Amino acid sequence: MFTGSISLGSFKKIPLAIHWSAVLIAVLIGSSLVTAYGVVPGVLGVIAFLGSIISHELGHALTARRFGVRTESIDLWALGGIA
């Protein structure tokens, strides 16, 4: 995990974490969405954004595991995620 990452728990024994830079991007996206559409759509948009990155990286990690490649963790950061 990167220094400055916050643990989000784990999925199938793969630790998940989010770096402060991803939180910053989420806040920027969220504030833009809240300004344009309101609080509920803004929060849902940020949840969908982060959820899509997590599910994408989990796809990489679980596929790698199927082929015998060990995945140590998944970290979300400003440019996406790293499995």
N, C-alpha and C positions, 0 to 999 in steps of 0.2 A: 504494500500500500504506500501511497505517496505521503510525505510529511504534510500534515495539515488536513488529512482526510478524516471524515466522521464515519464511523461504522453504521451501516444500515441493517446489520444482521447477516444472515446467510440463507442460501437456497441450495438444497441438496449438498450441504457441506462446502459450498463455495462462498467465501466471505464477500459481502458487498459493502462498498464504501463510496462516499461522495467527497470530492475535493472541494475546498472553498471556492475555487474558480467556477465550478459548475453551479454552486449556489448563487454566485454573482450573476451568471448568465440567466439562471432561472428567475432571479429577482428582476433583471432587466426585461426579460420576455413577459413576465407576469405584470409588471407595471405598465408596459405598453398595452397588453391585452385588457387590463383593468380600465385604463384610460379610454380605450376604444369601445369596449363592450360591457364593462361592469365587473363587479367583484367575483360573482359565481363563475361566469365564463372564463375569467382570467385565472382563477385558481384551478379550474378543471383543465384549462389549456396547459398550465405548467405541469400538472399531474400527468396528463397525457404525454407531454414532451419527455419528461423524465422516465415515465413508464415505458415509452417506446425505445429509449436508449438502453434501459435495463434489459428489456426482453430481447433486444437485438444482441447484446453482449452475452446474455444467458444462452442464446442460440449458438454462438461461437463456442462458449465454454462446454456446453453439453455435447455438441458435435465432436469437439476435440477429445472429450472424455471417452466418447464411444470408440474413437480410434486409438485409444491408449495414451493420449497426451494429457499430462497433469496440468490443471489450471489452479494456480495458487490463490487468485482473488480477481474480483472485478472492481475496477475503480472508474467512477464517472468523473470527468473533468471538463474544462471549458470547451474542448474540441470534440467531445463525444465520450467514448468509453474505452477502457483497455481491459481485455480479458487475459 
